């Protein structure tokens, strides 16, 4: 069975080239389309991954925070046809993560920080120094 559409909503938990090649060569039909939802080089997620992967502050796959450039580089390397569809930049107010006045376990701000970091209870389990590095990264 082959698929007409393969959609990667997130690419940060997979080996990028391995996943794309597997889908392109084995799963995608002859007239199929592969859609990759990715962020540009300046996105907070990509910056976070690249900043902290060498510092041991990423608990998931540390090298796997890919940008849209990384995806197009794989397409170019493998001589695949591709089109970049630039979407609107979406922003989200994350100012709550800087509120350190609430009790850490109860604060909604910490749920947002956990989501951004992919790390449960980061405000409680990270050292004060590492938490400050994380917050500094998101404040710039």
Steps between C-alpha positions, in 0.01 A plus 500: 500500500630847407382836627393803297590738783756469776482789747772570754344735754812494713847387412682535828470142626629324190822465307419750227664352193420143601130577550466705181681241288296212642174676424610627159645170380276241669171655613415771247300417187626595153297821495512550876580811695710534812417799720739614772395760754821662620633822648751743362852543636392785730215318673511462877483121475795473263703750703417310819613168352822638362581700813446226755586177318866538595415588861305187591180696560298319237354174621365384164711447188738796541608540140153470354359853496493547124432814303334533161850548356600157635198347325574669167866399528390134515274551197784665305751232600265227377401692185130505593255753364384733774316824554535724802169644615567779741220549747414782730714544806297408803586639837398394846519698821736300721562778752342282771809275506694785658263515800696325773279628786257205503568168665677305221281191496176698486590779262341495155813676383693184571269291282584731211871478580477119519333497158763726343786302650348151453597441862251428779544721807801681355458790745525257791762256373745725315769673699449871561790572262353285220151641550645848465679399176171366364307813590775720355477309172127568473534863601731588211 
